Amino acid sequence: MIVFPNAKLNLGLHIVGKRPDGYHDLQTVFYPVPPEDALEVVPRQPDDTTTDEPCRLHLSGIEVNGATSDNLVVKAYRLLAADYPLPPVEVYLHKQIPTGAGLGGGSADATFMLKLLNSRFDLQLDTQTLEAYAARLGADCPFFVNNRPVYAEGTGDRFTPIDLSLHGKQLVVVHPGIFISTREAFSHLRPHKPEIDIREVITRPLTEWKELLTNDFEAALFPYHPTLARLKDELYAKGALYAAMSGSGSALFGLFPGLTRIDTDFETPHRAVWVERM
């Protein structure tokens, strides 16, 4: 059984306070977008004794740093296996969503793994239960259970469904190849209350978002990574109606009219460019 974990964008992102537990309260809109990984789970043959590891992960595509035992996909398996009798499996993950880019690729992989195991082995877990398991893997993981646009609060784990469609637009994602850790991203931030609510902004025409829909991490990180600022400027120069950094970066995205022919030759150094029809 194969599934295709998709990426997400943050449309606006405000860090509004620091919590006693060290985490931060935020406000953002999560929006699912087409760039996808591929994830397959295959039950292991009963006579396969080549390893004692019940979840053996095989990676391809974009390089993923770290031990496979630390991968969120493996952690998702272990989480369910602690409560349900899952058989040993072979897992094949083909990465196309870059890590450390603010696109939620690791969170999507983990949550799709939960959903895949639930379906493949008939665990009969409902949406609420899947979201509870996903929250134990990461703050934004529960978003990928329903995988539809939401306004997110708290640590990014409290969702309110919203009526928002970018259907017909073109999405350009540029990855500069810069890895930004969560620690670095938050170290330059000063929490504050936004002047205008994101939920109000997204009801306005897309042409008004440029001046109203902001990501707090841009002001915090652009001075230290000027490549990001240059890529955002280039997206606007190429005709984007709206451009921003997603999450805590480092990917930049632009939303373009549906019939625009987009020049994907960026002068600023970068690693990859995706163009997707929404």
C-alpha positions in Angstrom: 0.0 0.0 0.0 1.4 3.4 -1.1 0.4 6.9 0.0 1.8 10.3 -0.9 2.4 12.6 2.0 2.0 16.2 0.8 3.6 19.5 1.9 1.9 22.4 3.6 2.3 26.2 3.5 2.0 28.7 6.3 -0.1 31.6 5.1 0.9 34.2 7.6 2.6 33.3 10.9 2.6 35.2 14.1 4.4 34.2 17.3 2.3 35.8 20.0 3.8 34.5 23.3 6.1 32.2 25.0 4.6 29.5 27.2 5.8 28.3 30.7 6.8 25.0 29.1 9.3 26.7 26.8 7.1 26.4 23.7 5.6 29.3 21.8 2.0 30.2 21.0 1.4 31.0 17.4 -1.3 32.0 14.9 -1.2 30.8 11.3 -3.1 29.2 8.5 -2.0 25.8 7.3 -2.8 25.0 3.7 -2.0 21.7 2.0 -0.1 21.9 -1.3 0.9 19.4 -4.0 4.7 18.6 -3.5 4.7 15.0 -2.3 6.8 12.3 -0.8 6.0 8.6 -1.4 5.5 6.1 1.4 5.0 2.4 1.2 4.5 -0.2 3.9 5.0 -3.9 3.2 4.6 -6.6 5.9 7.8 -8.6 6.3 8.0 -12.2 5.3 7.7 -14.6 8.3 11.0 -16.3 7.5 12.9 -13.0 7.3 15.3 -13.0 10.2 17.9 -10.5 8.9 17.1 -8.0 11.6 15.4 -7.7 14.9 14.1 -4.2 14.1 10.3 -4.5 13.6 10.2 -1.4 11.4 13.0 -1.3 8.8 13.1 2.0 6.8 14.6 2.3 3.3 15.2 5.9 2.1 15.6 7.3 -1.4 15.3 10.7 -3.1 16.6 13.7 -1.2 19.2 12.9 1.4 17.8 12.7 5.0 20.4 13.3 7.8 20.4 11.3 11.0 19.8 7.6 11.9 16.8 5.9 10.4 15.8 4.8 13.9 15.2 8.5 14.7 13.1 9.1 11.6 9.5 10.2 12.5 8.1 7.5 10.3 9.8 4.8 12.5 8.7 6.7 15.6 5.1 6.6 14.3 5.3 2.9 13.9 6.7 2.4 17.4 4.0 4.7 18.8 1.2 2.5 17.5 3.0 -0.8 18.0 3.2 0.0 21.8 -0.6 -0.2 21.9 -1.6 -2.5 19.0 -0.1 -5.8 17.7 1.5 -4.6 14.5 3.6 -7.1 12.5 7.2 -6.4 11.4 7.3 -4.2 8.3 9.5 -2.9 5.5 9.0 0.8 4.9 10.0 2.6 1.7 10.1 6.4 1.9 11.0 8.4 -1.2 11.8 12.0 -0.2 11.0 14.9 -2.5 10.0 17.5 0.2 13.2 19.0 1.6 13.8 19.0 5.3 14.3 22.2 7.3 12.3 24.1 4.7 9.1 24.9 6.6 7.0 22.7 4.3 6.1 20.1 6.9 7.5 17.1 5.0 8.7 15.2 8.1 5.4 15.9 9.9 3.4 14.7 6.8 5.4 11.5 6.5 4.8 10.7 10.2 1.1 11.3 10.1 0.6 9.5 6.8 2.4 6.6 8.4 -0.1 6.6 11.2 -3.0 6.7 8.7 -1.4 4.0 6.5 -0.9 1.6 9.4 -4.4 2.3 10.6 -5.8 1.4 7.2 -3.4 -1.4 6.3 -3.9 -3.3 9.6 -7.5 -2.4 10.2 -6.9 -0.7 13.6 -10.2 1.2 13.3 -8.8 4.4 14.8 -11.1 7.4 14.4 -9.9 10.9 13.4 -9.7 12.2 17.0 -7.6 9.2 18.1 -5.3 9.6 15.1 -4.9 13.3 15.9 -4.0 12.5 19.5 -1.3 10.1 18.4 0.0 12.6 15.8 0.3 15.3 18.4 2.8 13.1 20.3 5.0 13.1 17.2 5.0 16.9 16.6 2.9 20.0 17.0 1.8 20.4 13.4 1.4 16.6 12.7 -2.3 16.5 13.6 -3.0 18.9 10.7 -2.2 16.1 8.2 -4.9 13.8 9.5 -7.7 15.8 7.8 -5.3 17.6 5.5 -7.5 20.6 4.7 -7.1 24.4 5.3 -7.3 25.4 9.0 -6.5 28.3 11.2 -4.1 27.1 13.8 -3.4 28.4 17.3 -1.6 27.2 20.5 1.6 25.5 19.5 0.0 24.8 16.1 -2.1 22.0 17.5 -5.6 23.7 17.8 -7.4 23.9 14.6 -10.5 25.8 13.2 -11.5 24.8 9.7 -11.6 27.7 7.3 -13.2 28.3 3.9 -10.2 29.1 1.7 -9.4 27.9 -1.8 -6.4 28.7 -4.0 -7.7 26.5 -6.8 -6.5 27.7 -10.2 -3.5 29.5 -8.9 0.1 28.4 -9.7 2.4 27.7 -6.8 6.2 28.2 -7.2 8.4 26.9 -4.3 12.1 27.8 -4.2 14.4 25.9 -1.9 17.7 27.7 -1.3 19.4 24.7 0.2 19.7 26.4 3.6 18.8 24.4 6.7 17.3 26.5 9.5 16.9 24.7 12.8 14.0 25.4 15.1 16.5 26.7 17.7 18.0 29.2 15.3 14.6 30.4 14.0 13.2 31.1 17.5 16.4 32.6 18.9 15.9 35.9 16.9 12.2 36.3 17.6 10.3 38.7 19.9 6.7 37.5 20.4 4.1 40.1 19.8 0.4 40.5 19.0 -0.4 41.1 15.3 -2.2 44.3 14.3 -4.6 42.4 12.0 -6.0 38.9 12.4 -4.9 36.4 9.8 -8.4 35.2 9.4 -9.5 38.6 8.2 -6.6 39.0 5.8 -7.3 35.8 3.9 -10.9 36.9 3.2 -9.5 39.8 1.2 -8.3 39.6 -2.5 -5.0 37.9 -3.0 -3.5 41.2 -4.3 -3.9 42.7 -0.9 -2.0 40.0 1.0 1.4 41.4 0.2 1.0 44.3 2.6 -1.1 42.5 5.2 -0.2 38.8 5.5 3.2 38.5 7.2 5.5 35.8 8.6 7.3 36.9 11.8 10.3 34.7 10.9 11.1 36.8 7.9 12.0 39.8 10.0 13.9 37.6 12.4 15.9 35.6 9.8 16.3 37.7 6.7 19.2 39.8 8.2 21.1 36.6 8.9 20.2 34.9 5.6 20.0 37.6 2.9 19.5 34.9 0.2 16.0 34.4 1.5 15.1 38.1 1.1 16.5 38.1 -2.4 14.5 35.1 -3.4 11.3 36.7 -2.1 12.1 39.9 -4.1 12.7 37.8 -7.2 9.3 36.0 -6.8 7.6 39.3 -6.8 9.7 40.5 -9.8 8.5 37.5 -11.7 4.9 38.3 -11.1 3.8 36.7 -7.9 0.6 38.0 -6.4 1.9 37.0 -3.0 5.2 35.6 -1.8 6.5 34.6 1.6 8.6 32.2 3.6 6.8 29.1 4.8 6.9 28.3 8.5 10.4 28.9 9.9 11.9 28.4 6.5 13.9 28.2 4.5 11.7 27.6 1.5 10.1 30.6 -0.2 6.9 30.4 -2.2 5.0 32.5 -4.6 1.3 32.4 -5.7 0.8 33.3 -9.3 -2.2 33.8 -11.6 -3.3 30.5 -13.2 -2.4 31.3 -16.8 0.9 33.0 -16.2 4.1 31.7 -17.9 6.6 31.7 -15.0 10.3 32.3 -15.5 12.0 29.7 -13.1 15.5 30.9 -13.8 16.4 32.6 -10.5 19.6 34.6 -10.2 19.9 34.1 -6.5 21.6 30.7 -5.7 19.1 28.0 -4.9 18.9 24.2 -4.9 15.5 23.4 -6.4 12.3 25.0 -7.8 8.9 23.4 -8.0 6.0 24.8 -10.1 2.6 23.3 -9.3 -1.0 23.9 -10.4 -3.2 24.4 -7.4 
